[in-house]
Amino acid sequence: MTTTEVQATVTDIYRQNAEAYAYGKY
């Protein structure tokens, strides 16, 4: 994987976790 792909994957996971946290909170 390229650095860009790794960064995109990490960003995706972070975004999914943030959304799950936001939905779980309300």
C-alpha positions, 0 to 999 in steps of 0.5 A: 500500500502507498502512504496515501492509501494508508492515510485514507484507510486510517481516515476512514476508520477514524470517521466511522468511529467518530460517527458511531460515537456520535450516534451512540451518544444521542 
